[in-house]
Amino acid sequence: MTAVDEKAHGSAVYYDPYRVDIVADPYPTYARLREEAPLYYNESYDFWALSRHDDVERALLDWQTFSNSRGDILELIQSEFEMPKGVMMMEDPPVHTRLRGLMSRVFTPRRMAELEDQIRQYCVNCLNPLVGAERFDIIAELASMMPMRVIGMLLGIPESEQVSVRDANDASLRTKPGSPMKVVRADKIADGSIYAEYVDWRANNPSDDLMTALLNVEFEDENGVTRKLTRKEILHYTQVVAGAGNETTGRLIGWLAKVLAEHPDQRREAVQDRSLLHRVVDETLRYEPTGHNVARLVTRDFEAHGRTVPAGSAMLLMFGAANRDPRRYDNPDTFDIHRDNISHITFGKGVHYCLGANLARLEGRVALDELLNRWPEWDIDTATARLAPTSTVRGWERLDVVLP
């Protein structure tokens, strides 16, 4: 029975992140969750879900109850494996605080800002050959490649190695339609083994990049010892940086193209006034978030909406639903770059707020700027558009831009 059939027959709302028809258009289901089951339980897959903005926001800020200690992917939390130690995305304070503090020392706004010219030049190189074409797949030509190049610029990974690195990262997130992601070994999620040879090479060939900074940074560990990162720790950090921003940022570029094709008046405003680009990017992140949920381990009994979630449960925090909650936003299902409060929780909140949020915004803004420089008008071929098969990130695997 489809979601539409369920509503027509008056049955209880049903949600799971693997069902293809729901993922194709999740917003009607999200609306029903917010109204009918703001604290929802899926018996088939044994997870809970919060969908209202205030509930999701409070949970993100309450890391003591909603723990990151088993990662932020549902299948990881529910796996039987022990989580690897010292991986930032699988730790809570105080360990997370130390790891994040160290990363923020080398992942600086200055370093990211310095990338803007390189990012822009890469966009120019990708898009210039397409001028005069009648159509092109923006995913293949730009969105699937640019974030990998940017991470490569940050880490100093040679271009010849970047495609294989991207493909390895993407493969770890892919799922079969209708099925959970299979966790073979949890310690492989962030072991960084695909970077081992590169780390060894960079240690002997230092440069002005994030990898060299990681190899040389000194810090005081939990035992009060001033030291450098171990090789294993460097591999963990590298995997986190490379994996976190690769697929999600590529999906953002696809959504920018699609949403602006559907809202040509606002696209034309951005053509005339490029100061609006940052609002376009953030409203797109609210309206079509690349990640629709994150998972947390519930560490102690939690009560909400007349129900009790027992300790040890898996909880989905529904960003895609929260970002369209009418309790928080006026006309939430309308794309509006002029809305008074354009903030969203797509990058999370609190101690686990996305460290690469500003870099993702930068990539989206520069890519959109260069698209508008060449094509102030475009449409999307919806007949050939294809969503990517993953339950962790929602976006396009193919998206043809049709030019006038």
N, C-alpha and C positions, 0 to 999 in steps of 0.2 A: 504494500500500500504506500502510495506516495504521500508527501507532506500535504499536498492539496486535497487528496482523498481523505486523509485523516481529519482535516478541518471540516470538510463537507459532511463527514459522518459524525461530527461532534465528539470525536475521541480525544483522549488526552494528548497534549503536545509530545512529540518524539523528536529527540535530537541525538545524532552521533556525528562525529567529525569525519567519518569514513564514507558516509552514504553519498553517492555521486549526485543525486538529484538535489539534496540539501546544499551541498558545496557549490553547485552551479548557481544557486540563488538563495543564500542563507538568510536573507533579511526578513522574509515573512516568518520563518521559524524563530529567529531572534526576537521578533516583536511578541510572538506568543509566549516565549520563555519569560520575557520581562514581565508580562502581565499575568500569566497563568502559573508559572513555576519559576519564580526568581531564584529559588534554590532548587535545582533540578537534580534528579538522580537517574542515571542510566544503568539499569540492572544488567543488561546484556554485556556491557563492557566495564561495569563496576567503577564508574566515576561520578563525581558530583560536578555541578557547574553553577557559577554565579554570573548573572547577565546584566544586572542593573549597574549603572555607572558608579554610584556611591558605594555599593557593595564591592565591586571590583577594585576601586581605588583604595578602600580601607584594607582589603586583603593584601594588596601590593605593599602597603606600608607596614603591615603586621607580619614581619618575617619570622617572628617567634612562633606564630601559629601556622603560617603558610610558608613552609621551608623550601629552600632551593637545594637542600642537601642531596637530593637525588636527581638534580637537573631540572629542566623546565619543559620536558617532553613527556607526554602521558605514558608512552610505552617504556621509557626509562624508569619512571617512578614505579610502574607495575612490574618491572623485570625482577628476576631473582638475584641479579648480580650485585656484588659490592661495588659502590662507586669509587673511582680512583680519587686519591687524596691530592690536594693542592691544585685542583682545577677550579678556576674562579667561578664558572657557571654552575658548579656543583658544591658550592660552599655557602655558608651563612657567616655573619659576624661571629667572633672576631677575625677568623681566618680570612673571610671574604674581604674585610676592610683592609687587611694588610696586602692581599693580592691585588685588589683594585687600586689601592694607593700607589703601589709600585707601577702598575700599568699606566696610570694617569700621568706619572712622571715622564714617561717616554711617548705616550699617545697624546701629545699636547695640541691645543688649538693652533699654536704657531706652526707646528709641523704639518697639521692638516691644511691650514690656510696656504702654506707654501705649495701644496699640491694643485691648487686651483688652475694655474697656468698649464700644468701638465695634463690635467683632466680635460681642460678645454681643447688643448691641441689634439688629444686623442679623439675627442668627439668630432673635431674638424676633419681629421684623417678618415674617420668612419663615414661621415655624412657627405663630404664633398663629392665622392665618386657616385653618389646616388642622385645628385642634382640632374634633372632632366628625365628621370625614371617616372613611370606611371604609377608604380607601387613598390613597396619593399616591406619585408618582415622586420619590424623594429626590434624584435627579440633577437633574431639571428644576427642582424647587422650592428646592433649597439647594446641592447639591454643585457644580453647574456655574456658579453665580453667586457664591457667597461668596468664593472665592479671588480672583476678579477684583475684587470690591469691596475686599478687603483690600489688594491691590496698588494699587488706585486711592487708598485712604486713605494708603498709604505715599508714593506719588508725587504725590498731590494732583491726580490726573486727575479732572475733573468726571464725575459719574454719567452724564450724557448721552452721554459718549464711551466709557464703559467696556465696553459690550457689543460695539461694533465692534472695540475693541482686543483683547478676549478672542477673538472669532471669527477675527481675523487671526492671532493667535498659534496657536490650535488648528489652523487650516488648514495651517500650516507643518509640523505634526507628523503629519498624517493620511496613511495609506497605504491603498492598495487591498488587500483581503484576498488574501494569497498573493504579494504583490509588494513589492519594496523601495521605500523612499521615493525619489522622484525629486528629485535635486538639480539645479535649473535654473541657479542662480548661487549659489556659496558665499558671496559677499560680501553677499548679501541675507539670509542666515540671521540676522545680528545687526546689520544696518545701522541699525535703529531709525528708518527713514524714516517709519513710521506715526505717530511721535511728534513729527515735526519742527515742525508748527504749534503743538503744545502747548508744546514747549520754548521756542519764541519767545515765546509768550504768557506763560509762567511767568517768563521773564527780566524781563518788564516788570511782572509782578504777583507779587512774592515772597510766600511764605507759610511756615508751619511744617511743611514736608514734605521728603521725601527729594530731590525735584527741586530745590528751592531750595538745599538743602545741597550738592548736586552742582554747581550753578551757581556756588557761592561758595567751595567748599573750595580751599585752597591747599596745594601739596605740592612736594617737590623731585623733579624727573624724573631720568631716567638720565644726563642731561648735567650734573646739579648745578644746574639752573636752577629757581628757585622760581616757580611759575606756577599758573594755574587750568587746568581742563580745557578742551580745545577743544570746539567744538560737536559735531564728529564723535565725540569721545570720550564726551561726555555721551549722545549717541544710542546708542552701543554699550552703555554701562552701563544705560541705561533698558531696552533690549531684553532684556538678560540678566536684570535683576530681574523684569521683567514676564513674560517667557517661562518662566523656571525654575520659578516657584512656582505657576503658574496651573493647568495641567492635572494635574500630579502631586498637588497638595493636594486638588483636587476628587475625584480617584480615591480618595484615602485616606478621605474621608467616606463614599463608597459602600461601601468595604470594611468600615468600622466597622459600618455598618448590617447588611451581609450576615453577617459573621462572628458578630456578637452575636445575630442571629436563629438561627444554627446552634448557639450555645452559650448557651442561655437561663439556665442556672444561674449562669454567670459574669456575665451581664448583670444578673441580680438582685442579685448581690453588689455590683456597681458602683452600682446604684440605692441601696442601703443605705449604701454607703461610697464617697463621691466621691473620697476620697484615692487610690482605685484607678485613677482615670481615666488617669493618666499611664502606668500599667502596661498598661492596655488599649490605649492608642494605640501604645506601643512593641512590644507583642506582636503587634498587628495589622500593624505595619510589617515585623516579622520574618516572620510567617506568610503574609501576602499583600502583598509589597512592590509599590508602585505602578510602580517601574521595575525590570525583571527583569535588566537588564544595562546596562553601559556599555562603550563601545569605546575602545581605545587603539591608537596606532601603535607597533609594536615597532621600536625604533631600532637594536638590535644583536641578533645571534644570541642566542637564549634556549633553554636546555635544561631539560627537565623530563620525568619519567616515561619516560625512554629515547628521547625524540624531540627534534629541534631545530627551533625556529621561526626561519626566516630573517629577518634585518633587513628592514624595509619591509613586513612583514605586518600585517594587521589582527587584533587580539585582542579577543574578547568576554570580559569579566569578569562571570561569571554570579551576580548577587546572589541571584536567586530560588533557585538551587541551593545556594549557599553558606549561605544562611539556614536551610536544612533539612539541613545536613550532620550525620549522627549522630556524626562524629568531634568535633564541636564542641558539640552540644546533646543532652541526654537527651530521648528521645521527640520528635524534631524535627517530626514530622507532626501533633503534638497541639497545639492552641491552649490555652495555660496561662498565665494572667496572674500566677500565683504561682511560676513557674519561678525557680530561684535566680539564673541569669544571663540577663537578658532582653535583653542588648545584641544589636545586629545591624549589618549593614554596608549597609543600604538607602540611607543618606546618604553612603556612601563612607568614605574614611579618608585621613589624610595631608594633603598640601598642597591637594588639591582637594576636601576635605570640604565638603559642602553648606553654603553660607553662610546659607541660609534654613531650616536644620533646626529651629531653635527656633521659628520662626514657623509652620512646618507643624505642629509638635506643638501649639502654642497653638491654632491653628485647629481641629485635630482634637478637642482636649480640650473646647473651648468648644462646638463643634457637638454633640458627644456629650452633654455636660452638659445642654444645652437640649432635646435629644431625650428624654433620660431624665426631665427635669422634666415632660414632657407625656405620654409613653407609656412606662411601665416594661415593657410587653410589646408585641412585634410579630413578624410573620413576613414572609417575602419570597415574592413570586410568581415562582418560578423559571421558569414557563412563558413569561412575557413579558420576563424579564431579557435584556439584550442587551449583549455586550461591545463596547467601542469599537474601531473599525478602525484601530489604530496598532501598529507594531512597537516603538515606543520606550517607551510607557507602557501598563501593563495595568490595565484597570479597566472600569467599567460605563458604558455610554451611556444605558441605561434600567434602573431598578431600583425596582420598585413595592414599597413598604412596605404590608403588610396589617395593619390594626389590629383588635383584638378588639371 
